[in-house]
């Protein structure tokens, strides 16, 4: 089927502009507004959408392009909620859906309403083409990704698992990154996520008068323990996904860097290179456990030694790293007998979607260079948390790729100021999704 991709880009821009006008800042979310908008678009294209409302104003939506179901389906996943925006810091109205200078501007343009429009248009192209499909394609728009997924993915997997029968989930995660690893574009595809462990550290002791310093002051004991934690260096670990990623991105780099990155498997090379690798913040988070002190509380009055002080930690574990051994090591690092460690949130099981030789991953590897000549695909370990972790924990093969080519300087617009997506990227992303679906669903 011959497709005029410029026209597709224009249509995507118009549809996205309307979508960005639905205010779905979470909290409170109000994703029903977005779901109603999508439902109208789907119906206009001849799809039957189904909508669930887990609570008032919160909604989840699916629409299905039926295949013969001889193979497992593919879920095209996006979230309808967005993070807040401070209009006074933007050059456009974040909820105005403005189209200007070849871009659609607004909160959610990248994260993640733009992808939702690409999914819808790609699915429609596939329907219009009328080829027999071996798999169902399921558009899934969810609530609540930006808070805790309790009204979205978690709710659906618990209450409506029968509608989510599929082999694959295509979510956000990586991007087509232009010029980040030497010349050319690398499409990073998330296949694993770090586990998110939230802890509360509590020290309790004897209260007293601030004028009479005492050894058991809980605030001082906690601060000293935190300082030991801050100074601790967690050992770098080369996770297989990160090893494969570095091998892939090294090919356009100059020597000897490319050789080093290709040979990190060799112990002497790893020992030589790991210091420089963890020196880069983005890589460091992929190569080790990270711990951020994210809260500190204690004290009731200036002249009173309080009986309790506490801190919160945001710990990110590499896939495969277990919670118990980490906690034992943390205790050893903190070295404070009066300190108790409580778990606020356990990490989801850190599973990895197998990618080498997988039909969908291979489709991405063959389609991406066709659409962006010279581009490559590399697996990615995501250091943040997305809905993918829930799907992986339920056994879905889950790939995270936002189908667009983004120069590194545009990445700050995610959750940032003047978020936007180019009309050219809307066309490119729709084409990428369409061609991957076509390849995976017609054989
Ligand atoms: Zn997102």
Boltz pocket constraint, residues with backbone or C-beta under 6 A from the ligand:
constraints:
  - pocket:
      binder: B
      contacts: [[A, 79], [A, 111], [A, 112], [A, 145], [A, 172]]
      max_distance: 6.0
